[in-house]
Amino acid sequence: MLVAVSPLRALATEVRAPEWKLSFAAGRGVLKNPIAGKGDGETSFLPSFSYYGDRFFISNLTVGYSLLEQRNVYVDLVAQPNEDGLFYHIDSSTMTMGSLNAFLTHIGGAGQAIERDISVVAGPSITLVGKYTDLSLASFHDITAVHYGSETHLSLDKQFPLFGGTLGYSLGAVQKDEDLVRYYYHVTEEEAGLMARSYARYYPPGDVVDRYARLHFSYPLSAHLDVRLGAKYTQFDMEGRLPLIMDTSETLSWFAGIQYSIGSGQ
């Protein structure tokens, strides 16, 4: 899942604008879905695309525009999908959340399908570039009128040469406000009947702060081929969430494979 902003700007500073890159990775990737009753994401093929111009840049599903670019500080406007909504669309099944839906039906709730839309969030991002780490702070707001919520990202990121390849890390926290949490991690009366009020009383929605750590490594085999390894661990703050919505308070995603790339910088 793509949430960190800093690595995008870090990459943008290492290329001569404008440049583009199209990659196709074959291997094995898994994302453990924390939403109850939803299947895990699995893939053996992972395409990616990036473009960095003088001001405008794209990295997969994230787009941005540079407002200020100096040696040690960058200020951007960034837009990207909210990852909470993506969890509801990882598996291709159109069936409802089985465990939660069955429980609600058993207790006399409405038993309606629990589905949520993907929102797009956007806002300013500032990155301070350091020798050993880059510090990024971003403030995003829903611009698609899905939940009208907001989220704030804080991260430490950097890439280093290692064993002839490149090792990157990211440590971060994401604060999500009550409007966002209420939409993605609580139920409505249409879905749970009068029990929705009881849930809201015992598990009131509120702001949460999720934390994550990410590592990725690439090793060149030729001008166009690289070995790609990556993993991201996320720990969810359950304090403002309805526990019935989630199977777990943590998730792990990873990918290992061979990547073929073409582009202006190859």
LINQUI-V385840 format. One record per pair of residues at least 6 apart in sequence whose C-alpha atoms are under 6 Angstrom apart, sorted by the first residue. I is the first residue (numbers start at 1). GAP is how many residues later the second one is. If there is no record, write none. Layout:
{{I/GAP} {I/GAP}}
This chain:
{{6/130} {12/40} {17/35} {17/36} {17/37} {18/34} {18/35} {19/32} {19/33} {19/245} {20/30} {20/31} {20/243} {20/244} {21/28} {21/29} {21/241} {21/242} {22/26} {22/27} {22/239} {22/240} {23/24} {23/25} {23/237} {23/238} {24/22} {24/23} {24/235} {24/236} {25/20} {25/21} {25/233} {25/234} {26/18} {26/19} {26/231} {26/232} {27/17} {27/229} {27/230} {28/16} {28/227} {28/228} {29/13} {29/14} {29/225} {29/226} {30/11} {30/12} {30/223} {30/224} {31/9} {31/10} {31/222} {32/8} {32/219} {32/220} {33/7} {34/212} {34/213} {34/214} {35/211} {35/212} {36/209} {36/210} {36/211} {37/60} {37/61} {37/62} {39/52} {41/49} {48/12} {49/10} {49/11} {50/8} {50/9} {51/6} {51/7} {55/10} {55/11} {56/8} {56/9} {57/6} {57/7} {62/17} {62/18} {63/15} {63/16} {64/13} {64/14} {65/11} {65/12} {66/10} {67/8} {67/9} {68/6} {68/7} {72/56} {72/57} {73/54} {73/55} {73/56} {74/52} {74/53} {75/50} {75/51} {76/48} {76/49} {77/46} {77/47} {78/44} {78/45} {79/42} {79/43} {80/40} {80/41} {81/38} {81/39} {82/37} {82/38} {85/32} {85/33} {96/17} {101/10} {104/7} {105/6} {109/83} {109/84} {110/81} {110/82} {110/83} {111/80} {112/79} {119/25} {119/27} {120/22} {120/24} {121/19} {121/20} {121/21} {121/22} {122/18} {122/19} {123/16} {123/17} {124/14} {124/15} {125/12} {125/13} {126/10} {126/11} {127/8} {127/9} {128/6} {128/7} {133/24} {133/25} {134/22} {134/23} {134/24} {135/20} {135/21} {136/18} {136/19} {137/16} {137/17} {138/14} {138/15} {139/13} {140/10} {140/11} {141/9} {142/6} {142/7} {147/33} {149/30} {149/31} {150/27} {151/24} {151/25} {152/22} {152/23} {153/21} {154/18} {154/19} {155/16} {155/17} {156/14} {156/15} {157/12} {157/13} {158/10} {158/11} {159/8} {159/9} {160/6} {160/7} {165/53} {165/54} {166/51} {166/52} {167/49} {167/50} {168/47} {168/48} {169/45} {169/46} {170/43} {170/44} {171/41} {171/42} {172/39} {172/40} {173/37} {173/38} {174/35} {174/36} {175/33} {175/34} {176/31} {176/32} {177/30} {178/28} {178/29} {182/23} {185/56} {185/57} {185/60} {186/56} {188/8} {189/7} {203/39} {205/35} {205/36} {206/34} {208/29} {208/32} {209/28} {210/25} {210/26} {210/27} {211/23} {211/24} {212/21} {212/22} {213/19} {213/20} {214/17} {214/18} {215/15} {215/16} {216/13} {216/14} {217/11} {217/12} {218/9} {218/10} {219/7} {219/8} {220/6} {224/36} {224/37} {225/34} {225/35} {226/32} {226/33} {227/31} {228/28} {228/29} {228/30} {229/26} {229/27} {230/24} {230/25} {231/22} {231/23} {232/20} {232/21} {233/18} {233/19} {234/16} {234/17} {235/15} {236/13} {236/14}}
